[in-house]
Amino acid sequence: MSFSIHDEMPALVQQYALYLRNIRGLAAHTVDEYCMDLRTFFRFLKRYRGLVDPKTPLEEIQILDIDLEFVRGITTMDIFEFMNFAADARNNMSSTRQRKSSALKSFFKYLTVHEKLLEENPTDNLAAPKKKKALPHFLSLEQSIELLKAVDGPDKERDYCILVLFLNCGMRLSELVGINISDVLHNNSTIRILGKGNKERMVYLNEACLQAIESYLAVRPKDGVIDRSALFLSNRKTRISPKTVQFIVKKYLAKIGLGGPGYSVHKLRHTAATLMYRHGNVDIRVLQDILGHENLGTTEIYTHTSSMQMEEASRANPLSKVKLPENSRTSSSKEASDEKEIEKAD
């Protein structure tokens, strides 16, 4: 992401960004997103308060002059107006508005609680927009097997290993790219993963993963390697990049007829989670640990498969197609009146 905090952000936001990165341990791209949301907020406020020419495009409004005195004057109504602006003028989806709400709440909590620069928090009454919980898309078991069988070419051992780890371990893209050779522990068949917020977790490797890693390591380049610690290497013998992995995954998805929007690396993570829950009867809390979810609620979205199974079981019931005979409706009317008489007597 080509975004420079130091070039475009006022001092208060620069300090806040350092706090998010170094104290709270948030990922760099998350910090960038929060800061960009604050940039939009301050640009909106300067226009809303008439501090800039109304004809100036929002993207050209400078905010380097925003200081503590300006921030102290921000009210809850200003926050509400900005959220309305995000919904009406910017047509932001609920998920985007939810992130903006989180950015504002986090920023003002930092100023009031952590730094104690403000006495009142204008976001205290700000409720986050409700985010629609869409069921995750995933590949079926048959499609997953077909995807693995589609791997070929000069880098087939590497590509196959990447797909196997995604589909068996449910890793995030950043987690797979960051794996070092030393993270693979064959003695107890585990792999060390560095997840969100620099939190480590151990994931057990099944036989398919161990065989795929062993096959790849046998052909992994040894001479001229620039990043010797990295498990997965690009053709330039450097640590493989997220974009390269995305390209690899989309190439093979397209090969089995699943190309285009809606199918991505993240869908393989959803696939791993769904297959483990649906076919492996994995406990939801165990699945939470495997995926590295901080909150159980994030993992519970995969329990939709249980609902699917219940629906399938209901339809499979041999009595599911039995209907009330037509001639029974006439005879049942007297029985219904008799039932009412009994209820009255009770």
N, C-alpha and C positions, 0 to 999 in steps of 0.2 A: 504494500500500500504506500503510494507516494504521498506521504503526509508528514510535514515537519511541525512538531509541537512548538519548538523553540522559535520558529520563524513566524508563526501565525497566532500563537496563544499569549494572552496576558500572563503576568507573573503568577497570579493566584492559580491559574489553571495549570501552569507548568509545575508548580509545587504539588498540586493535587495529582497530576500525572505521575510524578515521582513516588508519591505515597501509594498509588494504586499498584505500581510496578514493583517497588522495593519492599513495601510493608505488607500489602495485601497479596502480593505475588500473582497478580493477574497477568494474563498473556498480553503480549505487545499489541496484537490486533484488537483485543478487547479494550485496552486503554485508548487506542486510537479512535475507536468507535465512540466511546464515551466523550472524548475531547471534541470530536466533530459534532456530536449532538449539542454540546455546550456552545460551540462556535455558532451553530445555527440559532440557538436560543438567544445569545447576546446580540447577534445581528438582527434578529426579530425585534428584540427590545429597543434597540437604538432606532429602528424604523417606527415602531409602535409609539415611542415617546417623542417622535418628531426631531430626533437629533441628527438625522441625515436627510439629504434630498430624497423625497419619496420616489423619484424616478431612478434612483441608484439601484441596480440589480442587487438582490440579496447577497449573491456570491462575492460582490465587490466591496461590501461594507467591512471596514477595518475594525478590529476589536482590541487592538493592543493597548488602548487607553482605558480599558475596563479596570477599575480598581476596587478596593474594599468599600469605599464610600458609595460607589455605584451599586455594588452588590447588597449593601445594607438597605438600600431603598427598594429592593425587589419585594413585592407582595405576593400573597397567595393568588390574588386576582391576575397578576402578571403571568403566573405559572399556568392558570386555567386558560388564559387567552392564548398562550403559546401552544398548549395542547389542542385547542380548537383550531388554531392555525395549521398545526401539523396534520389534523384530520381533514379539514375543509380545503385549505389552499394547497397543501402539499400532497393530499391524497395518500398519506402514509397508512400502511396496513396496521392492524392492531398489534402485530408483533413488533413493528418498527416503533410505534408509539409507546409500547410497553418498555422498549429499550431506552427511549428518550426519557420516560418517566423514571426509570431506574437510574439513569445518568444524573438527572437533577436531584433525586433523593440522595444519592451517594455523595454528590458534590456538597450539598448543603449540610448533610450530616457530618462530613469532613470538617466543614467550617465551624459548625456549632459544637460538636462533641469532641472531635480530635484536636482541633486548633483553638477552639473557644474564642473565635473571632466574631461570632454572631451570638446574640442572646436568644433570638427566635428563629425557628426554621419554617420558612414559608411553604415547604412541601409536606408539612405534617398532615394536612388534610387531603393530600393528593392521592387518590386511589388509582392504582395501575389499571390501564385498559384491559378488559378481559380478553385473553388470548384463546382463540379457538384451538381446541386440542384435536388436531387432525391425526388420524391413524397413520403411522409410518408405512411407506411403501417398501416392499421387500420382494426378493426373488423366492420362488418356490424351491423346494428341495430338488426337483427335476431340473429347473433352470440353473441352479447353483452347480449341479454336476455338469451340465452342458457347458457352462462358462469355463470350468476347469479343463474340460476336454478340448476347448477351443484354443488353448495356448499352444503357440508354435513359434518358429523363428530362431534367430541366433541367440536371443536372450531368454529362451523359454524357461530355463531353470529359475532365473531371477523372477520373471513375471509370474510363473506358477507359484513360487514361494510367497510372493506378495499377495496374490489372490487367496491362497490357502490361509494365511495369517488373518486377513480381513474376515474371511468367512467362518473361521473357527474361533477366533479370539475377540472379534468385535472391536478392533482397535479404531481409534480416530486416525485421520490422515497424518496429523502432526506427530502422533505417537509412533506410527510406523516409520516415518522418515527419520525420527530421532533415535531409532534403535542402534546401539553399538554392538559389536561382536561380543564384548564382555558382558552384555546384558543377557545373553543366552546361556542359561545354566543347565547343562545336559545332565549333571549328576542327579538332580531332582526334577528334571524335565519342566523347568519354569523359565519364564522370561520376565525381566524387569522392565516396566513401562513407566515413563515419565509423563503423567497426565496433566490436566488443567491445574493451574496454580502450583506447578512444580511438585505435585504430589505423586509419590512413587506407589506403585502397586505391583504385586506379583501375579502373573497369570500362568496357569498350568498348560503345558503343551501336550496335545494328544499325539498319537502315532503319526497321523498325517502331517502335522506341523514339523515334527522332528525329522521325518524323512525328507520333507521339502527343503528344510534348512540344510540338512546334510548334503543333499544333491546340489544345492546352490553353492555352498561353500567349496565343494569339490571343483567348481569351474569359476569361482569368483577370481577376478584378476589379482595377481600377486605383485607384479612388477609395475612400477610407475604410478602406483596408487597415491593420490594426493591426501585423501582422508582415510588413513589406515584403520581408524577406530570404527568407521561407519559400517553397518552390516550391508546395506543396499547401496550399490554404486551405480552411477550413470555411465554412459559410454565414454565420458570424458574422465572417468576414474575418480570422480568427486562424489561426495554424498548425494544421493539422488534427491531431487527437489520435489516439492509437493505437486508442481505443475506437470512434471514428468510422470509421476504416479497417476495423476488424474488422466493424463493422456493414455497411459497403458490400460487403465481400467475401462475407460470409455471405448477404446479400440476393441477390446474383447466383448464388451457388452453389445456393441454395434454388430459384431460378427455373429452373435446369436439372435439378432433381431431386436435387441433392447436398446438401441441407440436413441439419441435425441433427449429433450428435456425430461426430467423426472427420474432419470437413472444416473447415478453418480457414485463416487467412492462412499459417501455417507450411507447410501442405500445398502451397501454391503455390510456396514455395521448394523443396520436395522435387520438385515437378513440373518446375521449371526445370532443376534439376540432373539429373534422370533423363532428360529429353528431350535435353539437351545431350550426355549420355553415350551414350544409346542411339541417337539419330538423327543426332547431329552428330559421332560418333566423337571426342569431345573427350578428350584425354589426362587421366588422373586428377590429375596434378600441376597442370595448367592449371586444371582444375575446382576444385582446392583454393584456388588464388589468386582465382578468380572469386567463390567463396563466402566467402572470408575465414576459412577454417578454419586454426587454429594447427597442428593435428596432421593428418598424412595419414590416420591411422586413422579419423578422423571422416568423411573424404570417401569412404573405401573402401567404406562401406556401400552406395553407389550402384552398385558393381560387380555387385550382385546381378542387374542387368539383363543383364549379360553371360551369367550362368548361364541366365537365361530364354531368351536368344537361342540358346544352345547346345542347350537342351532342345528348342526349336522346330525347330532344324536337324536334330536327331537324329530327331524324329518325321516330318520331311518327307522323310527318306531313302526312296527307292522300295523299299528292301529291308526297311523297318521292320515290314512285316506278313507277311513270309515266315516260315513255321514249319516245323519238322522234320516230314517226312511220317511218318504213323503206322507204315507198313510198314517203315520204315528202322530201327526200334528192334530188331527181331529179328535182322536181318542184321548189325547193328553189334555184337552181343554177341560174335560170333566175332572180329571185328576188334579189339575191346577186349582179349580174352584174348591175341591175337597180339601186341598192343602191349605187354602186361605181360611176355611172354616176351622181347621185344626189350630191354626195360628191364633185365631180369635179366641178359641177356647183356652189356649195357653195364657 
